[in-house]
Amino acid sequence: MKSVKTLFAPTDMTKGAPWKSILTFTLPMIIGNIAQQLYNTVDSIVVGKYVNDNALAAVGSAGPILNLLLVLFIGISAGAGVMTAQYFGARNRKGISYTVGNAITVTIIACVGLIIIAAPLISPLLRMLNTPDSIFKWCHDYLMISLVGMAGMAFYNILSGIIRGMGDSVSALLYLLVATVINIILDIVFVVFCGMEVAGVALATVIAQCVSSLLCFIKLSKMTENFDFKLSYLKPNKKYIRNIIRLGLPSGLTQAILSSAMIVVQSLTNQFGEQFIAANVVTMRVDGFAMMPNFSFGMALTTYAGQNVGAGKMDRVLKGAKQGTLMAVGCSTAITALIILFGKPLMWLFTDTADLVNLSYKLMLILSVGYIAMAVTQSLSGIMRGAGDTLTPMWISLITTIAIRVPIAYGISYFTTTEALPHGIKECIQISLLTSWIIGAVLTTIFYALGKWKNKAL
């Protein structure tokens, strides 16, 4: 058994059985990602139970816009994480030091710029998306509070990504669990006891994420055995900023594409009315938990590939890719079965409205099979990103989202329009998403097999 000190120390994933290294690293990340998903889920449960279904719809409608605001930081986190993993595998202390310092500098600049640019655009964007008047103010309040507190969200994602890049997934988990507990307590205090409604859950999330980012700063300041955490490394360095952007921009653009598509589809979703908006929120909250193992295996394989590519062990990368993908597929198969058998009771956690529960479960069943396909996509994309090829996963996301998901959603809506269904069948959103997932898995497998990603290391 690992000692407490070893448990919270960086892990060298270039040694030992690949499957064991991947699984040991992944398990804390699954728990951590589930905890992170609890942020939005608890928000939804609290407003759904203690305010009303429209408040639940408001939190969901704000989600795609909030995700779009975060894409810049997702890119920085991805680039810094890959660089840290490869430099760690190569035992390059200076490289890690400059990567951490420059990632912090870029994040500070990005936070200030985003607040200045995005704040005036929130109301026009909500109007453009046909946000119902009944939930407009709640959506606006949620987004404005989240935007002002964006630094906490940004720094947690970036600093925890750096910590994971050095093989420590346990510390990031611990800080996230602390923040999750704080978030849950503040949700109840602000909404139930202070009557702050939707604004209360937004404020609770911001405070909790600021705590988690502060804990990450403290952790990094103590990891001096692997790099130097000094002010001198905060000075912008063209080489490292360029590599952060080169490696992170495709991941940021990928998330921007996905978020933009969600916003476009949200406009279609809003046309079906408040009940369908709320049902879609419930479905996507459960979906978020179902996707966590896939994302966790993908992130673990990114770190695994990065460290082993940095160490020059490509044969070990290939072996880990196979074993990690098989574990991810097995996990997603089990989750799909559980959703089919026990998914409906989960819907009752969010609302007491029977019609809303039935509709949510119906939408969930459509998506459930797609989790197996996403296990393949996330795992193999993680390997390619860790090796330094962040462009290929971006292009695949671009194709499956813009050329497949959005046209199919609107196409089904258009061709199923009748007098009784003026906007077509509501399931068009979920059918289009499932189709894009399956095609994405096929494309990712093909490009992984072609092997061009093997030559992209720093």
C-alpha positions as CSV (number, residue, x, y, z in Angstrom):
1,M,0.0,0.0,0.0
2,K,1.2,3.5,-0.8
3,S,2.2,5.8,2.0
4,V,0.3,9.1,2.4
5,K,3.4,11.0,1.2
6,T,3.7,8.7,-1.9
7,L,0.0,8.9,-2.7
8,F,0.2,12.7,-3.1
9,A,3.5,12.6,-5.0
10,P,4.0,12.8,-8.8
11,T,3.8,9.4,-10.5
12,D,6.3,8.1,-13.1
13,M,4.1,6.4,-15.7
14,T,7.1,5.2,-17.8
15,K,7.6,2.1,-15.6
16,G,5.5,-0.9,-14.5
17,A,2.5,-2.5,-16.2
18,P,0.8,0.0,-18.5
19,W,-2.8,-1.0,-17.5
20,K,-1.9,-0.7,-13.8
21,S,-0.4,2.8,-14.2
22,I,-3.4,4.0,-16.3
23,L,-6.0,2.5,-13.9
24,T,-4.2,3.8,-10.8
25,F,-4.1,7.3,-12.3
26,T,-7.7,7.1,-13.7
27,L,-9.6,6.1,-10.6
28,P,-8.9,9.3,-8.6
29,M,-9.8,11.3,-11.8
30,I,-13.1,9.5,-12.2
31,I,-14.0,10.4,-8.6
32,G,-12.7,14.0,-9.2
33,N,-14.7,14.4,-12.4
34,I,-17.8,13.1,-10.8
35,A,-17.2,15.6,-8.0
36,Q,-16.8,18.4,-10.6
37,Q,-20.0,17.3,-12.3
38,L,-21.7,17.7,-8.9
39,Y,-21.2,21.4,-9.2
40,N,-23.8,21.8,-11.9
41,T,-25.9,18.8,-10.8
42,V,-26.4,20.1,-7.3
43,D,-27.2,23.5,-8.7
44,S,-29.9,22.0,-10.8
45,I,-31.3,19.8,-8.0
46,V,-31.4,22.7,-5.5
47,V,-33.2,25.1,-7.9
48,G,-35.4,22.4,-9.3
49,K,-36.6,21.3,-5.9
50,Y,-36.6,24.6,-3.9
51,V,-37.4,27.2,-6.7
52,N,-39.3,25.7,-9.7
53,D,-38.9,23.9,-13.0
54,N,-38.3,27.2,-14.8
55,A,-35.3,27.9,-12.6
56,L,-34.0,24.5,-13.5
57,A,-34.4,25.4,-17.2
58,A,-32.6,28.7,-16.6
59,V,-29.5,27.0,-15.2
60,G,-29.5,24.6,-18.2
61,S,-29.9,27.4,-20.8
62,A,-27.0,29.3,-19.3
63,G,-24.7,26.2,-19.5
64,P,-23.7,26.3,-23.2
65,I,-22.8,30.0,-23.0
66,L,-20.7,29.4,-19.8
67,N,-18.9,26.5,-21.5
68,L,-18.1,28.8,-24.4
69,L,-16.6,31.4,-22.0
70,L,-14.3,28.7,-20.6
71,V,-12.9,27.4,-23.9
72,L,-9.8,29.7,-23.7
73,F,-8.8,28.2,-20.4
74,I,-9.4,24.7,-21.5
75,G,-7.0,25.3,-24.3
76,I,-4.3,26.7,-21.9
77,S,-4.9,23.8,-19.6
78,A,-4.5,21.2,-22.3
79,G,-1.3,22.8,-23.7
80,A,0.3,23.2,-20.3
81,G,-0.7,19.7,-19.3
82,V,0.8,18.0,-22.4
83,M,4.0,20.0,-22.0
84,T,4.3,19.2,-18.3
85,A,3.9,15.5,-19.0
86,Q,6.5,15.4,-21.8
87,Y,9.0,17.5,-19.8
88,F,8.4,15.4,-16.7
89,G,9.1,12.2,-18.8
90,A,12.2,13.8,-20.2
91,R,13.3,14.9,-16.6
92,N,13.5,18.6,-17.9
93,R,13.2,20.7,-14.7
94,K,13.6,24.0,-16.6
95,G,10.9,23.1,-19.1
96,I,8.4,22.4,-16.4
97,S,9.3,25.6,-14.5
98,Y,8.7,27.8,-17.5
99,T,5.6,25.9,-18.5
100,V,4.0,26.5,-15.1
101,G,5.0,30.1,-14.9
102,N,3.9,31.1,-18.4
103,A,0.6,29.2,-18.1
104,I,-0.2,31.3,-15.0
105,T,0.7,34.6,-16.8
106,V,-1.3,33.8,-19.8
107,T,-4.3,32.8,-17.6
108,I,-4.2,36.2,-15.7
109,I,-4.2,38.1,-19.0
110,A,-7.0,35.9,-20.5
111,C,-9.2,36.4,-17.4
112,V,-9.1,40.2,-17.5
113,G,-9.6,40.3,-21.3
114,L,-12.6,37.9,-21.1
115,I,-14.5,39.9,-18.5
116,I,-14.0,43.1,-20.4
117,I,-15.2,41.6,-23.7
118,A,-17.9,39.1,-22.6
119,A,-19.9,41.1,-20.0
120,P,-21.6,43.4,-22.5
121,L,-22.5,40.5,-24.9
122,I,-24.4,38.3,-22.5
123,S,-27.9,39.9,-22.8
124,P,-27.7,40.1,-26.7
125,L,-26.6,36.5,-26.9
126,L,-29.5,35.3,-24.7
127,R,-31.9,37.3,-26.9
128,M,-30.4,35.8,-30.0
129,L,-30.9,32.3,-28.6
130,N,-34.7,32.9,-28.2
131,T,-34.4,32.5,-24.4
132,P,-37.9,32.6,-23.0
133,D,-38.8,35.7,-21.0
134,S,-39.8,33.6,-18.1
135,I,-36.2,32.5,-17.5
136,F,-34.2,35.4,-19.1
137,K,-33.3,37.3,-15.9
138,W,-32.2,34.1,-14.1
139,C,-30.0,33.1,-17.1
140,H,-28.5,36.6,-17.1
141,D,-27.7,36.7,-13.4
142,Y,-26.2,33.2,-13.5
143,L,-23.9,34.1,-16.3
144,M,-22.8,37.5,-14.9
145,I,-21.8,36.1,-11.5
146,S,-20.0,33.2,-13.2
147,L,-18.1,35.6,-15.5
148,V,-17.0,37.8,-12.6
149,G,-15.7,34.7,-10.7
150,M,-14.2,33.2,-13.8
151,A,-10.6,33.3,-12.4
152,G,-11.4,30.6,-9.8
153,M,-12.7,28.2,-12.5
154,A,-9.9,29.0,-14.9
155,F,-7.0,28.6,-12.4
156,Y,-8.4,25.3,-11.0
157,N,-8.6,23.8,-14.5
158,I,-5.1,24.9,-15.5
159,L,-3.2,24.2,-12.3
160,S,-4.9,20.9,-11.7
161,G,-4.0,20.0,-15.3
162,I,-0.3,20.8,-14.6
163,I,-0.4,18.7,-11.4
164,R,-1.9,15.8,-13.3
165,G,0.7,16.2,-16.0
166,M,3.3,15.3,-13.4
167,G,1.4,12.2,-12.5
168,D,-0.5,13.4,-9.4
169,S,-4.2,12.8,-9.8
170,V,-4.9,12.4,-6.1
171,S,-4.2,16.0,-5.0
172,A,-6.4,17.4,-7.7
173,L,-9.1,15.0,-6.5
174,L,-8.8,16.0,-2.9
175,Y,-9.1,19.8,-3.6
176,L,-12.1,19.2,-5.8
177,L,-13.8,17.1,-3.1
178,V,-13.2,20.0,-0.7
179,A,-14.7,22.5,-3.1
180,T,-17.7,20.2,-3.9
181,V,-18.6,20.0,-0.2
182,I,-18.3,23.8,0.1
183,N,-20.5,24.2,-3.0
184,I,-23.2,21.9,-1.7
185,I,-23.4,23.7,1.6
186,L,-23.4,27.2,0.1
187,D,-26.1,26.1,-2.5
188,I,-28.4,25.2,0.4
189,V,-27.6,28.3,2.4
190,F,-27.9,30.8,-0.4
191,V,-31.0,29.3,-2.1
192,V,-33.0,27.7,0.7
193,F,-32.2,30.0,3.6
194,C,-31.3,33.3,1.9
195,G,-33.8,33.0,-1.0
196,M,-31.2,34.0,-3.6
197,E,-32.6,31.6,-6.2
198,V,-30.5,31.1,-9.4
199,A,-28.0,33.8,-8.4
200,G,-27.3,31.8,-5.2
201,V,-26.1,28.6,-6.9
202,A,-23.9,30.7,-9.2
203,L,-22.3,32.5,-6.3
204,A,-21.8,29.2,-4.4
205,T,-20.0,27.6,-7.4
206,V,-17.7,30.6,-7.8
207,I,-16.7,30.6,-4.1
208,A,-16.0,26.9,-4.1
209,Q,-13.9,27.0,-7.2
210,C,-11.8,29.9,-5.9
211,V,-11.0,27.7,-2.9
212,S,-10.0,24.7,-5.1
213,S,-7.7,27.0,-7.2
214,L,-6.0,28.4,-4.1
215,L,-5.3,24.9,-2.9
216,C,-3.7,24.0,-6.2
217,F,-1.4,27.1,-5.9
218,I,-0.3,25.9,-2.5
219,K,0.4,22.4,-3.7
220,L,2.5,23.7,-6.7
221,S,4.5,25.9,-4.4
222,K,5.6,22.8,-2.4
223,M,6.5,20.6,-5.5
224,T,10.1,22.0,-5.6
225,E,11.6,18.5,-6.2
226,N,10.3,18.6,-9.8
227,F,10.4,22.3,-10.8
228,D,11.1,25.8,-9.5
229,F,8.0,27.8,-8.6
230,K,9.5,31.3,-8.7
231,L,8.4,34.8,-9.9
232,S,11.1,34.8,-12.5
233,Y,9.4,32.1,-14.4
234,L,6.2,34.2,-14.8
235,K,8.0,36.4,-17.2
236,P,6.6,35.7,-20.7
237,N,8.9,33.4,-22.8
238,K,8.1,33.2,-26.5
239,K,9.1,29.5,-26.8
240,Y,6.9,28.3,-24.0
241,I,3.9,30.5,-24.7
242,R,4.1,29.5,-28.4
243,N,4.1,25.8,-27.4
244,I,1.2,26.3,-24.9
245,I,-0.8,27.9,-27.7
246,R,0.3,25.4,-30.4
247,L,-0.7,22.4,-28.2
248,G,-3.6,24.0,-26.5
249,L,-5.3,26.0,-29.3
250,P,-6.7,22.9,-31.0
251,S,-8.2,21.6,-27.7
252,G,-9.6,25.1,-27.0
253,L,-11.0,25.3,-30.6
254,T,-12.5,21.9,-30.2
255,Q,-14.3,22.9,-27.1
256,A,-15.3,26.2,-28.7
257,I,-16.8,24.2,-31.6
258,L,-18.7,22.0,-29.3
259,S,-19.9,24.9,-27.2
260,S,-20.9,26.9,-30.3
261,A,-22.8,23.9,-31.6
262,M,-24.5,23.5,-28.2
263,I,-25.5,27.2,-28.4
264,V,-26.9,26.7,-31.9
265,V,-28.8,23.6,-30.9
266,Q,-29.9,25.4,-27.7
267,S,-31.7,27.9,-29.9
268,L,-33.6,24.9,-31.4
269,T,-34.1,23.4,-27.9
270,N,-35.6,26.7,-26.7
271,Q,-38.3,26.5,-29.4
272,F,-39.8,23.4,-27.7
273,G,-40.6,25.3,-24.6
274,E,-39.7,25.4,-20.9
275,Q,-40.6,21.8,-20.1
276,F,-38.3,20.4,-22.9
277,I,-35.5,22.8,-21.8
278,A,-35.8,21.4,-18.3
279,A,-35.9,17.8,-19.5
280,N,-32.8,18.4,-21.6
281,V,-31.1,19.8,-18.5
282,V,-31.9,16.7,-16.5
283,T,-30.7,14.5,-19.3
284,M,-27.4,16.3,-19.8
285,R,-26.8,16.3,-16.0
286,V,-27.1,12.5,-15.9
287,D,-25.2,12.4,-19.2
288,G,-22.4,14.3,-17.5
289,F,-21.9,11.6,-14.9
290,A,-22.1,8.8,-17.6
291,M,-19.4,10.5,-19.6
292,M,-17.0,10.9,-16.6
293,P,-15.1,7.6,-17.0
294,N,-14.6,8.3,-20.7
295,F,-13.2,11.8,-20.0
296,S,-11.1,10.4,-17.1
297,F,-9.5,7.6,-19.2
298,G,-8.9,10.1,-22.0
299,M,-7.1,12.5,-19.6
300,A,-5.1,9.7,-18.0
301,L,-4.0,8.4,-21.4
302,T,-2.9,12.0,-22.3
303,T,-0.6,12.1,-19.3
304,Y,0.5,8.5,-19.9
305,A,1.4,9.1,-23.5
306,G,3.0,12.4,-22.8
307,Q,5.4,11.0,-20.2
308,N,6.3,7.9,-22.3
309,V,6.8,9.9,-25.5
310,G,9.0,12.3,-23.5
311,A,11.0,9.3,-22.3
312,G,11.2,7.9,-25.8
313,K,9.1,4.7,-25.1
314,M,6.7,4.5,-28.1
315,D,6.3,0.8,-27.8
316,R,4.9,1.3,-24.3
317,V,2.6,4.1,-25.6
318,L,1.0,1.6,-28.1
319,K,0.6,-1.1,-25.4
320,G,-1.0,1.4,-23.0
321,A,-3.4,2.7,-25.7
322,K,-4.8,-0.8,-26.3
323,Q,-5.1,-1.6,-22.6
324,G,-6.6,1.7,-21.7
325,T,-9.1,1.7,-24.5
326,L,-10.3,-1.8,-23.5
327,M,-10.8,-0.7,-19.9
328,A,-12.7,2.4,-21.0
329,V,-15.0,0.4,-23.3
330,G,-15.7,-2.1,-20.5
331,C,-16.6,0.6,-18.0
332,S,-18.9,2.4,-20.5
333,T,-20.7,-0.8,-21.4
334,A,-21.5,-1.3,-17.7
335,I,-22.7,2.3,-17.4
336,T,-25.0,1.9,-20.4
337,A,-26.6,-1.1,-18.9
338,L,-27.1,0.7,-15.5
339,I,-28.7,3.7,-17.3
340,I,-31.1,1.4,-19.2
341,L,-32.1,-0.5,-16.0
342,F,-32.1,2.2,-13.4
343,G,-32.0,5.6,-15.2
344,K,-35.6,6.6,-14.4
345,P,-35.2,6.9,-10.6
346,L,-32.3,9.3,-11.2
347,M,-34.7,11.7,-12.9
348,W,-36.8,12.1,-9.8
349,L,-33.8,13.7,-8.0
350,F,-34.3,16.8,-10.1
351,T,-38.1,17.3,-10.2
352,D,-41.4,16.1,-8.8
353,T,-43.1,16.5,-12.2
354,A,-44.0,13.0,-13.6
355,D,-44.2,14.2,-17.3
356,L,-40.8,15.8,-17.0
357,V,-39.3,12.6,-15.5
358,N,-40.7,10.4,-18.3
359,L,-39.5,12.8,-21.1
360,S,-36.0,13.0,-19.5
361,Y,-35.7,9.2,-19.3
362,K,-36.8,8.8,-22.9
363,L,-34.1,11.2,-24.1
364,M,-31.5,9.5,-21.9
365,L,-32.2,6.1,-23.5
366,I,-31.4,7.5,-26.9
367,L,-28.0,8.7,-25.8
368,S,-27.0,5.7,-23.7
369,V,-25.5,3.5,-26.4
370,G,-23.3,6.3,-27.5
371,Y,-21.2,6.1,-24.4
372,I,-19.4,3.0,-25.7
373,A,-18.5,4.9,-28.9
374,M,-17.2,7.9,-26.8
375,A,-15.0,5.5,-24.8
376,V,-13.1,4.8,-28.0
377,T,-13.0,8.4,-29.1
378,Q,-11.7,9.8,-25.8
379,S,-9.1,7.1,-25.2
380,L,-7.5,7.2,-28.6
381,S,-7.7,11.0,-28.8
382,G,-6.0,11.2,-25.4
383,I,-3.1,9.2,-26.7
384,M,-2.8,11.4,-29.8
385,R,-2.9,14.6,-27.6
386,G,-0.3,13.3,-25.2
387,A,2.0,12.6,-28.1
388,G,1.6,16.2,-29.2
389,D,-1.0,15.8,-32.0
390,T,-3.8,18.0,-30.8
391,L,-4.9,18.9,-34.3
392,T,-6.3,15.5,-35.4
393,P,-8.9,15.3,-32.6
394,M,-9.8,18.9,-33.3
395,W,-10.6,18.2,-37.0
396,I,-12.6,15.1,-36.0
397,S,-14.7,17.2,-33.6
398,L,-15.1,19.9,-36.2
399,I,-16.4,17.4,-38.8
400,T,-18.7,15.5,-36.4
401,T,-20.1,18.6,-34.8
402,I,-20.5,21.1,-37.6
403,A,-21.0,18.8,-40.6
404,I,-23.0,16.1,-38.8
405,R,-24.6,17.0,-35.5
406,V,-26.0,20.4,-36.2
407,P,-27.3,19.6,-39.7
408,I,-28.9,16.4,-38.5
409,A,-30.6,18.1,-35.6
410,Y,-32.2,20.8,-37.7
411,G,-32.8,18.4,-40.6
412,I,-34.8,16.0,-38.4
413,S,-36.7,19.0,-36.9
414,Y,-37.5,20.3,-40.4
415,F,-38.6,17.0,-42.0
416,T,-40.8,15.9,-39.1
417,T,-42.7,19.2,-38.8
418,T,-46.5,18.8,-38.8
419,E,-49.4,20.8,-37.7
420,A,-49.3,19.0,-34.4
421,L,-45.5,19.3,-34.2
422,P,-44.7,22.8,-35.5
423,H,-41.0,22.3,-34.7
424,G,-40.7,18.6,-35.5
425,I,-39.9,15.8,-33.0
426,K,-38.2,16.8,-29.8
427,E,-35.8,13.8,-30.0
428,C,-33.9,15.4,-32.9
429,I,-31.4,16.9,-30.4
430,Q,-30.4,13.5,-28.9
431,I,-30.5,11.6,-32.2
432,S,-28.1,14.0,-33.8
433,L,-25.8,13.8,-30.8
434,L,-25.7,10.0,-30.9
435,T,-25.0,9.9,-34.6
436,S,-22.1,12.3,-34.2
437,W,-20.6,10.2,-31.4
438,I,-20.6,7.0,-33.4
439,I,-19.1,8.6,-36.5
440,G,-16.5,10.3,-34.3
441,A,-15.4,6.9,-32.9
442,V,-15.0,5.5,-36.4
443,L,-12.9,8.5,-37.6
444,T,-10.7,8.6,-34.5
445,T,-9.9,4.9,-34.8
446,I,-8.9,5.4,-38.5
447,F,-6.6,8.3,-37.8
448,Y,-5.1,6.6,-34.8
449,A,-4.3,3.5,-36.9
450,L,-2.7,5.7,-39.6
451,G,0.0,6.6,-37.0
452,K,1.0,10.1,-38.0
453,W,0.5,11.3,-34.4
454,K,3.7,9.4,-33.4
455,N,5.9,12.2,-34.9
456,K,4.4,15.2,-33.0
457,A,6.5,15.2,-29.8
458,L,8.1,18.4,-28.6
